[in-house]
Amino acid sequence: SRVTTYLFYAPHVVTLLDGQRFFDVGVRAEVEVIRNSFLYVGYRQMQAELDNQVKLNVDKGAFVGMQIKF
């Protein structure tokens, strides 16, 4: 089992149209239930900041899932 965190940031130069910045922040915990199969749970927040200083929450909340590696 393991816990991971991540942060992605896109500055104005690579943000499209009226965007100034883009953030994607999250944390995820996973456990291997059988060989090469993982259950995970986490939380993420994606936010865009626009030219007019508006901060837009693109996605925010918990998630669960299963990953199978071949």
One Martini backbone bead per residue (centre of mass of N, CA, C, O) as a GRO file, in nm:
protein
   70
    1SER     BB    1   0.102   0.033   0.013
    2ARG     BB    2   0.006   0.383  -0.071
    3VAL     BB    3   0.094   0.738  -0.077
    4THR     BB    4  -0.004   1.014  -0.287
    5THR     BB    5   0.110   1.320  -0.438
    6TYR     BB    6   0.000   1.618  -0.630
    7LEU     BB    7   0.125   1.879  -0.873
    8PHE     BB    8  -0.020   2.091  -1.114
    9TYR     BB    9   0.116   2.351  -1.339
   10ALA     BB   10  -0.012   2.629  -1.541
   11PRO     BB   11   0.084   2.882  -1.706
   12HIS     BB   12  -0.001   3.125  -1.923
   13VAL     BB   13   0.173   3.025  -2.174
   14VAL     BB   14  -0.009   2.725  -2.156
   15THR     BB   15  -0.280   2.874  -2.147
   16LEU     BB   16  -0.583   2.900  -2.274
   17LEU     BB   17  -0.701   3.185  -2.371
   18ASP     BB   18  -0.832   3.323  -2.062
   19GLY     BB   19  -0.595   3.202  -1.918
   20GLN     BB   20  -0.351   3.209  -1.645
   21ARG     BB   21  -0.417   2.940  -1.471
   22PHE     BB   22  -0.336   2.592  -1.356
   23PHE     BB   23  -0.468   2.347  -1.124
   24ASP     BB   24  -0.355   2.019  -0.980
   25VAL     BB   25  -0.467   1.859  -0.680
   26GLY     BB   26  -0.356   1.561  -0.483
   27VAL     BB   27  -0.470   1.250  -0.325
   28ARG     BB   28  -0.353   0.896  -0.282
   29ALA     BB   29  -0.477   0.569  -0.196
   30GLU     BB   30  -0.328   0.235  -0.203
   31VAL     BB   31  -0.412  -0.120  -0.266
   32GLU     BB   32  -0.319  -0.451  -0.290
   33VAL     BB   33  -0.538  -0.724  -0.345
   34ILE     BB   34  -0.400  -0.836  -0.599
   35ARG     BB   35  -0.213  -0.913  -0.840
   36ASN     BB   36  -0.209  -0.611  -1.014
   37SER     BB   37  -0.439  -0.503  -0.802
   38PHE     BB   38  -0.604  -0.186  -0.731
   39LEU     BB   39  -0.717   0.010  -0.470
   40TYR     BB   40  -0.868   0.347  -0.459
   41VAL     BB   41  -0.834   0.669  -0.286
   42GLY     BB   42  -0.941   1.026  -0.311
   43TYR     BB   43  -0.833   1.374  -0.377
   44ARG     BB   44  -0.942   1.661  -0.579
   45GLN     BB   45  -0.819   1.979  -0.740
   46MET     BB   46  -0.945   2.195  -0.996
   47GLN     BB   47  -0.802   2.513  -1.120
   48ALA     BB   48  -0.899   2.822  -1.274
   49GLU     BB   49  -0.748   3.123  -1.398
   50LEU     BB   50  -0.858   3.420  -1.516
   51ASP     BB   51  -0.819   3.732  -1.652
   52ASN     BB   52  -1.066   3.842  -1.445
   53GLN     BB   53  -0.992   3.686  -1.158
   54VAL     BB   54  -1.129   3.419  -1.194
   55LYS     BB   55  -1.218   3.130  -1.001
   56LEU     BB   56  -1.235   2.795  -1.129
   57ASN     BB   57  -1.398   2.502  -1.054
   58VAL     BB   58  -1.361   2.208  -1.225
   59ASP     BB   59  -1.268   2.011  -0.979
   60LYS     BB   60  -1.417   1.856  -0.671
   61GLY     BB   61  -1.314   1.562  -0.492
   62ALA     BB   62  -1.387   1.242  -0.460
   63PHE     BB   63  -1.235   0.907  -0.519
   64VAL     BB   64  -1.275   0.584  -0.682
   65GLY     BB   65  -1.093   0.266  -0.757
   66MET     BB   66  -0.952   0.053  -1.022
   67GLN     BB   67  -0.637  -0.119  -1.092
   68ILE     BB   68  -0.503  -0.290  -1.382
   69LYS     BB   69  -0.209  -0.470  -1.450
   70PHE     BB   70  -0.029  -0.609  -1.750
   0.00000   0.00000   0.00000
